Amino acid sequence: MHPPPPARRVFVVIGLAVLLVRAQSVSQQSHRHIVNRHGYCIWYGQCAASRYGKYNCFYNSPAKPFAQNKELFDLINSTCPEYISRTDPNSSTSCCDAAQMKTLQNEMSIAVLLFSRCP
């Protein structure tokens, strides 16, 4: 059973915060040409793992469409459906791949267990 939409947003924010904290530092050379505008990503995919968790790959390019990737589409739809365009789902883009979404869901499951008991 899924938590109600307001609680889901809290879980998504917590999960994204965990991913931000775990984001891998990129080299100084990668910082030279960072594009900071709407529709661009700072990471995509997971490059490495350590005893502390998985690290995201630096990716400073436009977000990728995911409508044709059924696994990723289903993961995003179950975790944060507000990121899927209801008028044109084929135009939806993401800065996360399926592996990152699975990590997000796994890390959010702990918060779901804790907060689902709150009144």
Backbone bond lengths (Angstrom), bond angles and torsions (degrees), N, CA, C in turn:
res aa  C-N    CA-C-N  psi(-1)  N-CA   C-N-CA  omega(-1)  CA-C   N-CA-C  phi
1 M - - - 1.440 - - 1.524 108.61 -
2 H 1.327 117.29 132.88 1.457 122.10 -178.06 1.522 110.57 -86.26
3 P 1.343 117.86 144.86 1.461 120.10 175.84 1.517 108.98 -66.93
4 P 1.321 117.48 159.38 1.461 119.99 179.03 1.524 110.46 -62.35
5 P 1.346 118.27 156.57 1.472 121.54 -175.46 1.521 116.03 -49.98
6 P 1.361 122.04 -44.31 1.476 118.69 179.21 1.530 112.54 -61.01
7 A 1.326 117.11 -39.19 1.467 120.01 178.84 1.522 110.25 -67.94
8 R 1.333 116.58 -36.62 1.465 120.52 179.18 1.518 110.13 -60.46
9 R 1.326 117.29 -40.34 1.469 119.84 179.53 1.522 110.76 -62.60
10 V 1.332 116.88 -38.94 1.462 120.87 178.03 1.523 109.46 -62.47
11 F 1.339 116.75 -43.11 1.454 120.53 -179.71 1.527 111.00 -65.53
12 V 1.328 116.87 -38.92 1.465 120.60 178.83 1.519 109.83 -64.08
13 V 1.333 117.55 -43.78 1.459 121.46 179.33 1.527 110.14 -62.81
14 I 1.322 116.71 -43.24 1.468 120.19 178.72 1.527 109.87 -62.94
15 G 1.321 116.94 -44.97 1.453 120.88 179.62 1.516 112.78 -62.16
16 L 1.340 116.21 -43.22 1.460 119.72 178.30 1.526 110.99 -65.57
17 A 1.329 116.75 -35.98 1.464 119.98 177.18 1.530 110.37 -63.28
18 V 1.324 116.26 -40.32 1.468 120.05 178.05 1.532 109.71 -62.64
19 L 1.343 116.42 -43.21 1.467 119.32 178.32 1.527 111.13 -63.29
20 L 1.327 117.31 -39.03 1.464 119.83 178.59 1.520 111.18 -63.60
21 V 1.325 116.19 -42.17 1.458 120.16 -179.64 1.522 110.23 -64.19
22 R 1.316 116.50 -35.06 1.462 120.98 -177.72 1.517 112.84 -88.01
23 A 1.321 118.26 -3.94 1.470 120.15 -177.92 1.530 109.94 -59.88
24 Q 1.290 115.12 136.98 1.459 120.69 -177.33 1.523 110.39 -75.76
25 S 1.319 116.42 139.28 1.458 120.45 174.57 1.515 108.96 -68.62
26 V 1.314 115.29 139.17 1.458 119.27 179.90 1.528 108.99 -101.70
27 S 1.306 116.07 158.36 1.456 120.60 -177.58 1.521 111.19 -67.28
28 Q 1.321 116.82 159.35 1.460 121.90 179.64 1.524 111.30 -60.28
29 Q 1.313 116.90 -33.96 1.452 120.32 179.98 1.525 111.10 -62.93
30 S 1.312 118.17 -36.65 1.459 121.82 179.92 1.517 111.80 -66.27
31 H 1.330 117.39 -22.95 1.462 121.19 -177.12 1.528 112.96 -78.77
32 R 1.286 119.17 -9.46 1.464 121.13 -175.19 1.518 114.00 -62.88
33 H 1.322 116.65 -39.32 1.459 120.31 -172.31 1.522 112.19 -122.16
34 I 1.300 117.62 42.45 1.458 120.66 -178.98 1.520 109.80 -73.01
35 V 1.330 115.32 127.33 1.457 121.84 175.82 1.516 106.95 -95.18
36 N 1.312 116.35 120.94 1.457 121.56 -178.47 1.525 108.55 -115.66
37 R 1.343 115.07 82.56 1.463 118.52 177.06 1.526 109.58 -150.21
38 H 1.323 114.32 164.67 1.460 121.44 -177.67 1.530 110.84 -55.67
39 G 1.327 115.55 134.97 1.461 120.33 177.81 1.516 114.52 91.61
40 Y 1.346 117.34 -2.99 1.464 121.12 178.39 1.526 109.64 -104.83
41 C 1.308 115.30 150.07 1.462 121.63 -177.32 1.527 111.08 -105.46
42 I 1.328 115.09 160.23 1.466 120.23 171.33 1.524 110.02 -104.07
43 W 1.349 116.92 -17.37 1.448 120.84 178.16 1.523 109.83 -152.10
44 Y 1.317 114.89 162.44 1.459 122.41 172.62 1.521 107.62 -161.81
45 G 1.301 117.22 125.23 1.454 121.61 179.88 1.523 112.23 83.28
46 Q 1.321 115.24 173.90 1.455 121.73 179.18 1.526 108.82 -119.33
47 C 1.327 115.31 125.38 1.469 120.99 -175.23 1.517 113.90 -93.60
48 A 1.299 116.24 -35.61 1.461 119.18 -171.52 1.522 110.34 -150.45
49 A 1.303 114.80 164.96 1.461 121.16 175.98 1.517 108.19 -135.37
50 S 1.296 115.40 149.70 1.461 121.39 175.62 1.517 107.49 -137.71
51 R 1.297 115.90 -175.50 1.468 118.19 178.86 1.525 111.19 -68.55
52 Y 1.343 117.21 -14.95 1.457 121.55 179.53 1.519 113.31 -92.07
53 G 1.316 117.93 -11.92 1.461 120.63 179.24 1.518 111.79 140.92
54 K 1.308 114.99 -167.44 1.462 121.89 -178.28 1.523 109.40 -98.57
55 Y 1.336 116.04 147.05 1.447 121.49 -178.75 1.522 110.82 -112.38
56 N 1.300 115.34 138.79 1.463 121.47 -179.55 1.522 110.89 -82.09
57 C 1.332 115.51 150.25 1.462 121.90 179.15 1.528 109.71 -83.87
58 F 1.324 116.57 138.32 1.455 121.04 173.25 1.523 108.40 -63.56
59 Y 1.333 116.21 132.71 1.465 121.70 -179.06 1.522 106.97 -154.77
60 N 1.301 118.06 99.88 1.460 121.36 -177.97 1.528 109.13 -106.82
61 S 1.317 114.36 70.63 1.456 122.64 -177.21 1.520 108.29 -143.96
62 P 1.335 117.24 174.16 1.470 118.91 -179.67 1.530 111.92 -61.64
63 A 1.339 114.48 149.07 1.463 120.65 175.96 1.527 109.36 -59.07
64 K 1.325 115.63 150.97 1.468 120.63 -175.69 1.535 111.05 -99.25
65 P 1.337 116.87 141.53 1.470 119.33 175.18 1.525 109.71 -67.35
66 F 1.333 116.10 147.41 1.463 118.54 -177.60 1.522 113.86 -130.19
67 A 1.309 118.84 3.16 1.466 121.01 -175.78 1.527 112.31 -61.17
68 Q 1.326 118.49 -31.63 1.467 121.37 -178.33 1.525 112.57 -82.36
69 N 1.333 117.40 -11.48 1.459 121.99 178.45 1.532 107.75 -96.29
70 K 1.331 116.98 94.52 1.461 121.52 -173.45 1.523 112.62 -57.83
71 E 1.327 117.56 -42.00 1.465 120.07 -179.38 1.526 110.55 -61.01
72 L 1.347 117.00 -48.56 1.460 120.43 -180.00 1.525 110.84 -66.14
73 F 1.325 117.61 -42.14 1.464 121.36 178.95 1.529 110.31 -57.71
74 D 1.340 117.10 -46.50 1.465 120.99 -179.97 1.525 111.98 -64.70
75 L 1.340 117.23 -39.26 1.465 120.57 178.66 1.531 111.07 -64.41
76 I 1.318 116.72 -45.08 1.468 120.09 179.52 1.521 110.06 -67.40
77 N 1.314 116.90 -40.47 1.463 120.72 -179.45 1.525 111.39 -63.21
78 S 1.332 118.13 -35.41 1.464 120.18 -179.91 1.525 112.76 -82.35
79 T 1.327 117.82 -27.60 1.463 121.25 -176.43 1.533 112.61 -92.15
80 C 1.306 116.18 -48.38 1.472 120.31 -177.43 1.539 109.84 -145.76
81 P 1.331 116.52 74.00 1.465 120.97 -175.48 1.521 114.01 -62.65
82 E 1.321 117.36 -19.04 1.470 119.65 179.78 1.526 112.48 -66.17
83 Y 1.329 117.86 -12.12 1.460 121.12 178.07 1.528 113.06 -89.42
84 I 1.318 116.54 1.28 1.462 120.35 177.37 1.520 107.95 -102.95
85 S 1.309 116.29 125.20 1.457 121.44 178.59 1.521 109.29 -65.28
86 R 1.323 117.04 122.11 1.462 120.74 179.81 1.528 111.05 -78.27
87 T 1.319 117.49 -25.99 1.467 119.99 179.64 1.522 111.35 -80.54
88 D 1.335 117.69 -33.81 1.466 121.05 179.33 1.528 109.25 -148.64
89 P 1.347 117.33 81.61 1.471 120.44 -178.28 1.525 113.50 -55.87
90 N 1.335 118.22 -27.27 1.454 120.92 -179.58 1.523 112.74 -68.73
91 S 1.325 117.47 -16.43 1.464 120.44 179.53 1.527 112.51 -90.97
92 S 1.324 118.30 -3.64 1.462 121.73 -178.22 1.522 110.55 -68.66
93 T 1.340 115.24 138.69 1.458 121.14 179.34 1.524 109.95 -128.11
94 S 1.322 115.46 162.29 1.458 120.50 -177.53 1.521 110.82 -147.82
95 C 1.315 115.57 153.33 1.460 122.52 174.07 1.525 110.57 -101.94
96 C 1.334 116.99 12.10 1.458 121.93 179.68 1.521 109.83 -125.23
97 D 1.319 116.44 143.44 1.459 120.01 172.95 1.536 108.45 -98.09
98 A 1.326 116.69 -178.46 1.459 120.94 -176.08 1.530 111.71 -61.27
99 A 1.324 117.72 -39.53 1.474 120.40 -179.97 1.527 110.92 -62.52
100 Q 1.330 117.18 -41.62 1.464 119.94 178.34 1.529 111.14 -65.41
101 M 1.325 117.09 -40.17 1.462 120.04 179.14 1.522 111.07 -65.76
102 K 1.333 117.61 -36.59 1.468 120.49 176.39 1.525 110.30 -65.01
103 T 1.339 116.92 -41.28 1.465 120.81 176.86 1.521 110.05 -61.70
104 L 1.325 116.65 -44.56 1.467 121.50 178.78 1.524 110.06 -59.24
105 Q 1.330 117.39 -47.25 1.464 120.23 179.91 1.526 111.47 -62.59
106 N 1.327 117.29 -41.78 1.466 120.10 178.98 1.521 111.36 -63.04
107 E 1.321 116.92 -43.53 1.460 120.25 -178.74 1.527 111.49 -72.55
108 M 1.312 117.18 -30.56 1.466 120.39 177.76 1.520 111.54 -73.77
109 S 1.324 118.20 -24.67 1.460 120.54 -176.57 1.524 111.57 -59.64
110 I 1.318 117.54 -33.20 1.466 120.91 177.54 1.525 110.02 -66.16
111 A 1.336 116.32 -45.33 1.469 119.90 178.61 1.527 110.85 -65.02
112 V 1.312 117.61 -37.50 1.467 121.22 179.07 1.528 109.61 -60.77
113 L 1.340 116.64 -44.16 1.464 120.39 178.99 1.524 111.14 -61.95
114 L 1.327 117.11 -41.99 1.459 120.29 -178.95 1.521 112.51 -69.97
115 F 1.331 117.09 -47.09 1.462 120.59 -173.08 1.520 113.85 -86.00
116 S 1.315 119.12 -16.19 1.467 119.66 -179.83 1.522 110.97 -71.18
117 R 1.310 117.30 -15.79 1.463 120.96 178.76 1.521 112.79 -88.67
118 C 1.332 116.28 -8.23 1.466 119.87 179.80 1.523 109.33 -74.64
119 P 1.339 116.35 143.84 1.481 119.40 179.22 1.512 111.74 -71.03
